[in-house]
Amino acid sequence: MSINETQVSPGLWTLAWRRLRADKIAMFAMTIVLLFLLLLVLSATGLVAGDWDSEVGVNYAPPTFVGAQSADERISSAPAASAEAPPENPLDPLKDIIRQLRKESATSQPPIVNDYGIADPIGKEMAEIRQELAKSGSKAVVVRRETLPFGADKWGHDIIKKTIKGSETSIVVGLVAALLATALGTVFGAVSGYFGHAVDDFFNWFYSIFTSIPNMLLIMAVAAVLQHKGVTTIVLILGLTGWTGTYRLIRAEYLKHKAREYVLAADAIGASHWRKMFSHIFPNVSHVALVQMSILSVGFIKAEVILSFLGFGVPVGVVSWGSMLNEAQNELILGKWWQLTAASIAMAVLVTAFSLFTDALRDALDPKLK
């Protein structure tokens, strides 16, 4: 080893990586987070779960290990259709026409009833189309599976593919909103802490307005006012309301660092305010912003799930863990538990792994630890 190599002391990020690598729980949690991010990329590019909305199974197809439902079980879970005709209203001016229609329907061919005991109004036509396609040898007829590895929802969508596609929405919202909130909090905190005086008073007043309202109540109030559902809207709601914690920490760091010798030396050589704030001070406080971003990502993923569950989140046609939980609350009445289980387990695994990794990252970047 040369003399120059022995004289070079490791930097903050090198020491942080050594501490992080020595923590087995942190490395395991980081692996889980990276796997979810890899699924996000594969889902966004369509390589995985690109056909999540294909109707590959029967309605509410159970998981394979549960076994297929019988026709009687399907009929019992479907809403019962009343076989009795409603009583005739003697004052109805259309009673004669309705009586004639009932006579015609009684003498006509009975409707085709599906496996759920519900009359299919176009069952006859669909049966004829299937017969024609079968005669012509066409492969357009898709046979729905009775079971799927992790079950299906009411439309026959594969639950595991739907969960992967939902993770794409939830994770993207969490990461992008956390990036926006961290950027706003860092800029506001840097300007407030560096300049002080009237600028600091203004930002402190602005900060007090946001912190005087409970965070989730503020988020839901803004979501209710905007009324426009969409991923971009959720990102803006969370990002524009979640910068306060980052602002408080960054402001304190800038108040402490602006009087340090290296900042005074930069001022002596004529460095601009912008250069001193973001070229000299920010690299020494960037670990605070990084930790805050990871903490906000966990909180914003949970916030998106809550908003979508309550109906303030993603629009119809966009799937997320929150929308899956919203659908699952109606399915539980029928005893269909697999969509709730899949979304809950996926969210719990990611949030737990992200939280463990965030705690380890915060400890690894703490400059007081040797």
Buried (B, 14 or more C-beta within 10 A) or exposed (E): EEEEEEEEEEEBEEBBBEBBEEBEEBEEBBEBBEEBBEBBEBBBEEEBBBEBBEBBBBBBBBBBEEEEBEEEBBBBBBEEEEEEEEEEEEEEEEEEEBEEEEEEEEEEEEBBEBBBBBEBEEBEEEEEEEEEEEEEEEEEEEEEBBBBEBBBBEEBBBBBBBBBBBBBBBBBBBBBBBBBBBBBBBBBBBBBBBBBEEEBEBBEEBBEEBBEEEBBEBBBBBBEEBEEBEBEBBBBBBBBBBBBBBBBBBBBBBBEBBEEEEBEEBBEEEBEEEEBBBEBBBEBBBBBBBBBBBBBBBBBBBBBBBBBBEEBBBEEEBBBBBBBBBBBEEBEEEEBBBBBBBBBEBBEBBBEBBBBBBBBBBBBBEEEEE
